[in-house]
Amino acid sequence: MMMKDTFNLPWLVRLQRSYEYPKKYGIMDKLFGKTISKNGITWVKLLNGLLWKLDLNLAVHRWMIYGVYDAAFINWVKKNATDKDVIIDSGANIGQSTAYFSKIAFNGKILAFEPDDVAHSWVIESVEKNKLDNVEVIFKGLGSVSKTAYLEVPENGKKLGLHAYWSVVNDISGKEICISTLDQELNIRGINNVFLWKLDVEGYEIPALEGARTLLENKQIKALYIELTTKDDNNKKIINYMSKLGYQLFYLNNKGNASQSNQIYSYKTDGLFMPKTIK
């Protein structure tokens, strides 16, 4: 598909995108999705002023133009991060979170890990377009050891062309990828402390956490925002693993405020983890 020039949003979308309300993205997509999708692959100006490459045929890309992608989480980052912080984004995909991290920690460092070649090239384009010198896009996935693995895209992802969305890492079949450990990658770069690690790798969270065990045991990572899928009880496994390492679970409300919790909810798809000594 040929890429178009910058897409100018309809004025009604521009009017609403600064406001967050329940079920906003579903409502917006029902109202505008069909019309907007006709613009295909194009550059779109995000709320933070960056131009980002999006495929407007895909609902998961259109969400980025309806407001702030994962607004509650980004609001928490804005409230708690400094401009000099180190933030890890894995899997970065097309850079939905990287785009916002780069503007928040503008004097810091963003490490965006993405092992899929299509998604990796996609986010690289947007990073270079905006001259984001504080972002390093790394063509690797994170796991418990450095090795070669495979990325398998499920059938629903293949049909939708989701640029590595929902792809699962395994040791048997799929697209060959490179896996490294966060301990190793930070050691190479001389990074000792991380403010935030966003971890969304479709069920591969535990291996990725195992590859950062030294950092976690020493509490060198202040906060982790981890996807808590219910498949194979992955949410329970992650919460238990993090608890043993001395990290407490928090949930975010719509305004980005964190509340400590000892509960596991099937409808809570993401959790924030911070050392138990941090209030």
Residue pairs with C-beta under 8 A, 6 or more apart in sequence:
1 40
1 41
1 55
2 40
2 41
3 40
3 41
3 42
3 53
4 39
4 40
4 41
4 42
5 42
5 43
6 42
6 43
6 44
6 45
6 51
7 36
7 39
7 42
7 43
7 44
7 56
9 17
9 44
9 45
9 65
10 32
10 35
10 36
12 31
12 32
13 28
13 32
13 36
13 65
13 66
16 24
16 28
16 66
16 67
17 47
17 65
17 66
17 67
18 47
18 67
19 67
20 67
20 68
20 71
20 254
22 254
24 66
24 67
25 63
25 66
25 67
28 66
28 67
29 59
29 62
29 63
29 66
32 62
32 66
33 59
33 62
36 56
36 62
36 65
37 56
37 57
37 62
38 56
39 56
40 55
40 56
40 57
41 53
41 54
41 55
41 56
41 57
42 53
42 54
42 56
43 51
43 52
43 53
43 54
43 129
44 51
44 52
44 54
44 56
44 64
44 65
45 51
45 52
46 52
46 64
46 65
46 99
47 67
47 68
48 68
48 99
48 100
48 103
49 103
50 99
50 102
50 103
50 126
50 130
51 126
51 129
51 130
52 64
52 94
52 95
52 99
52 126
53 94
53 122
53 125
53 126
53 129
54 61
54 62
54 64
54 65
54 94
55 61
55 161
55 163
56 62
56 65
57 161
58 160
58 161
58 162
58 163
60 162
60 165
61 94
63 69
64 96
64 99
68 74
68 75
68 100
69 96
69 97
69 99
69 100
70 96
70 97
70 270
71 254
71 256
72 252
72 253
72 254
72 255
72 256
73 97
73 198
73 225
73 252
73 256
73 270
73 272
74 97
74 100
74 256
75 255
75 256
76 252
76 256
76 257
76 258
76 272
77 87
77 100
77 101
77 104
77 196
77 256
78 104
78 256
79 256
80 195
80 223
81 87
81 104
81 105
81 195
81 196
82 105
82 108
82 195
83 104
83 105
83 106
83 107
83 108
84 105
84 107
84 108
85 104
85 105
85 108
85 195
85 196
86 105
86 108
86 109
86 110
86 111
86 191
86 193
86 194
86 195
87 101
87 104
87 105
87 108
87 109
87 110
87 111
87 194
87 195
87 196
87 197
87 198
88 110
88 111
88 113
88 182
88 194
88 196
88 197
88 198
88 199
89 95
89 97
89 98
89 101
89 110
89 111
89 112
89 113
89 198
90 112
90 113
90 114
90 141
90 142
90 182
90 197
90 198
90 199
90 200
90 201
90 208
91 113
91 114
91 115
91 116
91 119
91 141
91 164
91 200
91 201
91 202
92 98
92 112
92 113
92 114
92 119
92 123
92 137
93 114
93 116
93 119
93 123
93 163
93 164
93 165
94 119
94 122
94 123
94 126
94 163
95 112
95 122
95 123
95 126
95 127
95 137
97 198
98 110
98 112
98 123
98 127
98 135
98 137
99 126
101 110
101 135
101 196
101 198
102 110
102 127
102 130
102 132
102 134
102 135
105 134
105 195
106 134
107 134
108 134
108 195
109 134
109 136
109 191
110 132
110 134
110 135
110 136
111 136
111 138
111 185
111 189
112 123
112 127
112 135
112 136
112 137
112 138
113 138
113 140
113 141
113 142
113 185
114 120
114 123
114 137
114 138
114 139
114 141
114 164
115 139
115 140
115 141
115 151
115 169
115 177
115 178
115 179
116 151
116 163
116 164
116 167
116 175
116 177
117 139
117 175
118 163
118 164
119 163
119 164
120 137
120 139
122 163
123 137
124 137
127 135
127 137
138 185
139 178
140 177
140 178
140 179
140 180
140 185
141 149
141 151
141 169
141 177
141 178
141 179
141 180
141 201
141 204
141 208
142 179
142 180
142 181
142 182
142 185
142 199
142 201
142 207
142 208
142 211
142 212
143 149
143 169
143 179
143 180
143 181
143 204
143 207
143 208
143 210
143 211
144 181
144 207
144 208
144 210
144 211
145 179
145 181
145 211
146 179
146 180
146 181
146 184
147 179
148 176
148 177
148 178
148 179
149 169
149 170
149 171
149 176
149 177
149 178
149 179
150 169
150 170
150 171
150 172
150 173
150 174
150 175
150 176
150 177
151 164
151 167
151 168
151 169
151 174
151 175
151 176
151 177
152 167
152 168
152 169
152 170
152 173
152 174
152 175
153 162
153 164
153 166
153 167
153 174
153 175
154 166
154 167
154 168
156 166
157 164
157 165
157 166
157 167
166 202
167 174
167 202
168 174
168 202
168 203
168 204
169 177
169 179
169 201
169 202
169 203
169 204
169 207
180 211
181 211
181 212
182 197
182 208
182 211
182 212
182 215
183 211
183 212
183 213
183 214
183 215
184 211
186 192
186 194
186 215
192 220
193 220
193 221
193 222
194 215
194 220
194 221
194 222
195 222
195 223
196 221
196 222
196 223
196 224
196 225
197 212
197 221
197 223
197 224
197 225
198 224
198 225
199 205
199 208
199 209
199 224
199 225
199 226
199 227
200 226
200 227
200 270
201 208
201 227
202 227
202 229
203 229
203 231
203 232
203 234
205 226
205 227
205 234
205 238
206 234
206 237
206 238
206 241
209 216
209 238
209 241
209 242
212 221
213 245
214 220
215 221
216 245
216 247
217 245
217 246
219 246
219 275
219 277
222 274
222 275
222 278
223 272
223 273
223 274
224 242
224 247
224 272
224 273
224 274
225 270
225 271
225 272
225 273
226 238
226 242
226 270
226 271
226 273
227 269
227 270
228 234
228 235
228 238
228 239
228 268
228 269
228 270
228 271
229 235
229 269
230 266
235 264
235 266
235 268
235 271
236 264
238 271
239 249
239 264
239 271
242 249
242 273
243 249
246 275
246 276
246 277
247 273
247 274
247 275
247 276
248 260
248 273
248 274
248 275
248 276
248 278
249 260
249 261
249 262
249 271
249 272
249 273
250 258
250 259
250 260
250 261
250 271
250 272
250 273
250 274
251 258
251 259
251 261
251 265
251 268
251 271
251 272
252 258
252 259
252 270
252 272
253 259
258 272
258 274
